Amino acid sequence: QKVIDANKKIDEYNKSVEEADRKPNQKVMIIIDSLGNLLSKKELTNSLDGNVAADMGLRAKVMGTLLRVVTNLSAVAKAPVLFSNHTYESMEMYPSLVKKQSGGAKVIYLASVLLQMTMTLDKTKDNEGEEKSSLANRTVGRNLHFLTTKNRFIVGELECDVKLNYRTG
């Protein structure tokens, strides 16, 4: 909330700049890395008190409230919000390309765009006659795969592969 309030002050500044016939040049983007690692006050208090009891469903409720507040306030402030989140395999009967997200269903419903990224290591080929080197010495980059699982602006389920080479960029 403090970040959004600061953004309101920037908007007030931009209006005064516009009135002086100058272009406003301050933009704000809120980035949360990662949504799954945010702590609530209750979790922090419990950990400091040595209480390790899990509150089933409380985390999803708190995360849902946070997302509703941030979504509404950022829309008013015209500040985009970008967040990363943890994913895990679905335990359903039929496998799916789309992974499940931690934090409950509001994470999915409130987002305008959901982009799922998976990654594999790009390794040099091992020759049979050579001594095996460590994984770090054989890794030359990463293969990134992106899938839009939700998109309110264009057609969803678009895919893109990117090779990130450590030597050439």
N, C-alpha and C positions, 0 to 999 in steps of 0.2 A: 504494500500500500504506500509506503514512503517513496518508492521509486515512481509510482504513478503520480503521487502528489508533486514530486519534483518535476515530472513531465508537464504537469499543469502550469508550473512556474515557467518552464521553458516556453510553453504556448503563450503565456502572458508576455514574455519577453519578445517572442516572435511577432505578436500583434503590435507591440510598440515599435519594433523595427519596421514592420510593414507601413505603419503610419508615417514613418520617417522616409518613405519611398526607398527602402532597401529590402533586399530579398532575405528572408529568414534562412539561416544556414545550419540550424541545429536540429538534428533528428535523433530519436531515441528508439532503440530496439532492446527488448528484455530477453535475455538468454538464461535459461535454467538448465544446468548440467549437474546432475540429472534429477529428474522428477522423483524417481524411485529412491534417491538418497536423502531427500529432504526430511528433516526431523520436525515432529510436532512438539509443542511445549510439554505435553504429557509424556511422550517418549523420552525426552531429555530429562525430565524430573524423575521418571521411573529408573532410568539408567544411573543417575546420580545417587538415588536412594538404594540401589542394588536390587530393585524389583525387576525381574525378567519375565513377568507374566505377559502373555500376548493378549491383546484386546482384539478379538475377532471382528472384522468389519470396520473398526474405528479408523484405521489407516485409509481405507477407501473413502469413507465419509469425509475425513479431513481433506484428502486430496481433491475430492469432488467440490468441496466448498472453496478451496483455494483456486481451482480452475474456473469456477463460476465467477468469483470475484475478479480474478485477473482478466478473464475474457471480457467482462462488461466494462471494467475500468480502462483496459487497454483500447477497447473500441472507441470509447469516448475521447481518450487522449490521442487516438490515431497512432498508436505505437504497436508494431507487430511483436508477438511473443513467440519465441522459438524454444522448444525444449526437447531434450533427449530423455528416453525412458528405457527401463529394462524390459526385455522380452523373454518369453520362454515357450517351449513346445506345448502345443495343445494336447490334452489327454483324451481327446475325443476319438471315436472309433475310426474315422477316416482322416488320413493325414491331409494337411493343408499347407500351402506356401505361406499363408499369412500367420504370423506368430501372435500369441496372446501377449497382452501388456499387463504389467503390474499396476495396481491402483484403481481397479474397478472399471466399469463401463463408461463412466463420465469422461474419462480420458479419451475414449474413442468418439463419443457423441459431440463433445464440445470443440474438438479440433476441426479446422477447415481443411487441412491437408495432413495426411499421415504418410510418412515416407519410411519404409522399412529397409534397413541396410544390413547385409550380411557380408562377411569377410573371410577370405582364405589367404594363406601365405603363398607367395610366389617363390618357389625354390628352384635352385639350379639342379640340373639332372645329376644324379650320382653315377659315376662310372664304376663298373664292377671291380676293376683292378686297383682303384685308389682307396686309400684309407678314408673312412667316414669322418667328416668334420662335424663340428657342433651345428645345431640348427641355426644359430645366429650367423655363422659363416656361410651357410647355404641359402639363407633367405635374402632374396634380391628385391622384394617388394610385397605388395598386397594386391589381391584381386577383390574389388568391391562390387557388389551387386545391389542395385537399388530397385525397389518396387513400390509404386504408389498404391497403398491399400485403401486410401480415401482421398478424394479431391473434389471440393465443391466448385471449382473454377473451370476445370477441363475434364476430359474423359479420364477415369481412373484406371488402375491396373496397368500403368505404363512401366516398362522395365528398361534399365540401363546398366551396362557393365563398364567399369573403369579400372584400368591397370595403373597402379601407383608404383612406379619404379623408384627405388631409393637412390639409384645412381643418376638417372636421367631426368627424374622429376615426373 
